[in-house]
Amino acid sequence: MRKIFFYGLFMDRSLLTDQGLHPTVVARAVLRDYRIHIGERATLLQSASSRAFGVVMELSDDEADALYAEPSVSEYVRESVQVEVLDTGETYEADCYNLPRDLGLAGTNPAYAAQLARLLESLQFDAAYVREIEAFGEVS
């Protein structure tokens, strides 16, 4: 089994089960020294003193490989990160999938930002973080 730190819409377990996957939710967690960026798609960028919130889930190696072979997410690159469980302070090593920086900064996607903010709220993440995500959907 592979622990994966999901920070985008894949935090919604039903999206994964609808694809025939069998994720096990481990915990809500924070990844320090990274910040989320929502361009056309979501990604995490290294950023000292920042934090990104998400959910750690376990998938089999085959399921994780199949998930990230899908055309819509195939450009994401796996990296190993240390996440901290929000409720206990326990730490886990987990995989995290991010876009290469040039792809991750491209475009905007207000609909994605709004959907992600609703999901974060339903998962009872900090209201300030929900507002941070909502700001990606605001037209300047």
C-alpha positions in Angstrom: 0.0 0.0 0.0 1.2 3.5 -0.8 0.4 6.5 1.4 -0.6 9.5 -0.8 -1.1 13.1 0.3 -4.0 14.4 -1.7 -4.5 18.2 -1.7 -7.0 18.7 -4.6 -10.3 17.1 -5.5 -8.9 13.6 -5.0 -9.4 14.3 -1.3 -13.0 13.4 -2.1 -12.9 9.7 -1.5 -16.0 9.1 -3.6 -14.2 10.5 -6.7 -11.7 7.6 -6.3 -14.2 4.9 -5.5 -16.2 6.0 -8.6 -13.1 5.1 -10.6 -13.1 1.6 -9.1 -10.3 2.4 -6.6 -10.3 1.3 -3.0 -8.7 4.1 -1.0 -8.4 4.0 2.8 -8.5 7.4 4.5 -5.7 7.7 7.0 -6.0 11.3 8.2 -6.3 15.0 7.5 -2.8 16.4 7.4 -0.7 19.4 6.7 2.4 19.7 4.5 4.7 22.4 5.7 6.9 24.6 3.5 4.6 24.1 0.5 1.7 26.3 -0.8 -1.1 25.4 -3.1 -1.5 27.1 -6.4 -4.5 26.7 -8.6 -3.9 27.5 -12.3 -5.7 25.4 -14.8 -5.0 22.6 -12.3 -3.9 22.5 -8.7 -0.3 21.9 -7.7 1.9 22.5 -4.7 5.0 24.7 -4.8 7.8 24.8 -2.3 7.5 27.9 -0.2 9.2 28.4 3.1 6.9 29.1 6.1 3.8 28.2 4.0 1.5 25.2 4.5 -0.9 23.1 2.4 -3.6 21.0 3.8 -4.9 17.7 2.5 -5.9 14.1 3.2 -3.5 11.1 3.5 -5.0 8.0 1.9 -3.7 4.6 1.1 -4.0 3.0 -2.3 -2.4 -0.1 -3.7 0.7 0.5 -5.8 -1.3 -0.6 -8.9 -4.2 1.7 -8.1 -1.9 4.7 -7.5 -0.1 4.0 -10.8 -3.4 3.6 -12.7 -4.8 6.8 -11.2 -1.9 8.9 -12.3 -1.8 7.3 -15.7 -5.1 9.0 -16.5 -4.6 11.7 -19.2 -5.9 14.5 -17.0 -3.3 13.9 -14.4 -0.5 12.1 -16.2 1.8 15.1 -16.1 1.9 15.1 -12.4 5.2 13.9 -10.9 5.5 11.9 -7.7 7.7 13.1 -4.9 8.2 12.0 -1.3 7.1 14.4 1.5 6.7 14.4 5.3 3.2 15.3 6.4 1.8 16.0 9.9 -1.5 14.6 11.0 -3.7 17.4 12.2 -5.4 15.6 15.1 -2.3 13.9 16.6 0.8 15.6 15.3 2.1 12.2 14.1 4.2 12.4 10.9 4.0 10.2 7.9 6.1 9.8 4.8 3.8 10.0 1.8 3.8 10.4 -1.9 2.6 13.7 -3.3 1.9 14.4 -7.0 2.7 17.8 -8.4 2.9 19.4 -11.7 6.2 20.7 -13.1 6.4 24.4 -12.1 5.9 25.7 -15.7 2.7 23.7 -16.1 1.4 24.4 -12.6 1.5 28.1 -12.9 -0.4 28.3 -16.2 -3.9 29.6 -16.5 -6.8 29.9 -14.1 -9.7 27.7 -13.1 -12.3 29.5 -10.9 -14.7 26.6 -11.1 -12.1 24.2 -9.7 -11.2 26.7 -6.9 -14.8 27.0 -5.9 -15.3 23.2 -5.9 -12.1 22.6 -3.9 -13.1 25.3 -1.4 -16.5 23.5 -0.8 -14.7 20.2 -0.4 -12.3 21.6 2.1 -15.1 23.1 4.1 -17.0 19.8 4.1 -13.9 18.1 5.4 -13.7 20.7 8.2 -10.4 22.3 7.3 -9.5 25.7 8.7 -11.8 28.6 7.4 -8.7 30.8 6.6 -7.4 28.0 4.3 -10.8 27.7 2.6 -10.8 31.5 2.0 -7.2 31.2 0.5 -8.6 28.6 -2.0 -11.6 30.7 -2.8 -9.3 33.6 -3.7 -8.0 31.6 -6.7 -11.6 31.8 -8.1 -12.0 35.6 -7.7 -11.8 37.7 -10.9 -9.4 40.5 -10.5 
